[in-house]
């Protein structure tokens, strides 16, 4: 046998053997297939039967409010594309499509004439329009199903919810911070075997959960969010302000009930919801709302009582070469500690801070959480601007006492005041309550666990709360925040803004403006059993720009509507009955020595003497009457 003939026989038998093996394997698969192949074939059948169903298309999970109202969801839509190589008459096709795609025929003709195999015509086309285009049956025009992100409430809570891109990735807000929960599992793309063109041939598994992300349930209440945004837009437009910010939080657990950032409309137009969440991403000088922190420090460190006396220097305090004045150049003499909060005295707060010292005040700023981020579950949280106390000059210490020379986020301020509202605990603000599967089982996959740290003794909280109540009562700076039938504890703030000014010499410097200010009000209601802490800030309101005249009325409107939504009735939270305290203007004791006052009181009846309290020593500077009791203060 020749060598070539031998090689040919070997090749023949090898090919024959291979054919027999393949044929045998095919017979085995047909007669007794492997169970795994049976499952994959069945899944392939399901794919063919349900390929038009949106359940099989990758779909991002929904975002729901606390009452399971949808705030973001994904719908299936058709996107049209073309292969220009298959378009014979681009002009004619462009004319037919222009009626449905909302594009000019000239623009479409240009796209359809390109020397390419693929061009997008229109993405996310509604079903009705898609059917009309399909009925045209134009060769070279194709469509593909895509998941389209929908926000049913429009721009409501836009800065909180955020946005996601067409690629299905979260870009801002909750969409970004909970992207791993909302997006479709990466394993979904590797569930089957595909051919060279990427077509699915066999499925390893067939389960809806691989094709839909999980649902994220927020602490937000869409009803409260609407109220907040409506009222903030109203005040921005009415006062022609640059912006307004609002935060509403449950002080008991840190749940964010509403959060909004509103920008003033361009050229006096309608105010718009901002995508930038300024409540957490921007820092501001808090102004007099920061006196709450100074007051707590004084109660704890200096052991003051609400009735302790502070001399307010008749409107001018000299600190080294610098001077501290009251807002609007008001002049106060002797004030009680409580009146420092009621009338919002800068000088009184500054004197308390100077008495404490930089390190001690800084310690309280730190304990209130201002030296760290709150840890809220949103991206882009800014860090406060708090310098080391070793860098503070005496004038810095004085200014920080009433909220200037320090910058914090609105959320940090809300969190701090919540520790007064809830009885002395620092809580962690959060927006997401839990994450659940998007299938019918609604299985909870993640549940937020509340975190809180005990800060203050109950008696300190009670004293400070009662002092804050006076702000919304008669003569207080926040009377406009009062809600009939409810006790409101709060504090006004008016932070002058740094503006660049030009001196006569031509040199430019930065100085606090007399006109441009951040007006704010923060408070909680009902005062004794608070349902929420609410912070309202309005930037550069035109005209009267104090916290009491701009932010306090907005607080009242938002809070009163919110109480109605929550079903809280007037008087449902009763506070202990307190006697009103009044100062005796024409006192017969003021100006007399301690010994002279004591001699006169000893001549009174024993029952009346028991109701007199003397504070301090020296000359009498003030007399107060509370019910049948009399208090006389000496310096």
Secondary structure, 3 states (H helix, E strand, C coil): CCHHHHHHHHHHHHHHHHHHHHHHHHHHHHHCCCHHHHHHHHHHHHHHHHCCCHHHCCECCCEECCCCCEEEEEEEEEEEEECHHHCCCHHHHHHHHHHHHCCCHHHHHHHHCCCCCCEEEEEEECHHHHHHHHHHCCCCEEEEEEEEEECCCCCCCHHHHCCECCCCCECCHHHHHCHHHHCCCHHHHHCEEECCCCCEEEECCCCHHHCECCEEEECCCHHHHHHHHHHHHHHHHHHCCCEEEEEEECCCCCEEEEEEEEECCHHHCCCEECCCCHHHHCCECCHHHHHHHHHHHHHHHCCCCCCCEEECHHHEEEECCEEEECHHHCCCCEEEHHHHHHHCCHHHHHHHHHHHCHHHHHHHHHHCCCCCCCCCCCCCCCCCECCCHHHCCHHHHHHHHCCCCCEECHHHHHHHHHHHHCCCEEECCECEEEEECCCCCCCEEEECCCCEEECCCHHHHHHHHHHHHHHHCCCCCCHHHCCCCCCCEEEEEEEEEEEEEECCCCCEEEEEEEEEEEEEEEEEECCCCCCEEEEEEEECCCCCCCHHHHHHHHHHHHHHHHHHHHCCCCCCCCCCCCCCEEECCCCCCCCCEHHHHHHHHCCCCHHHHCCEEEECCCEEEEEEEECCEEEEEEC
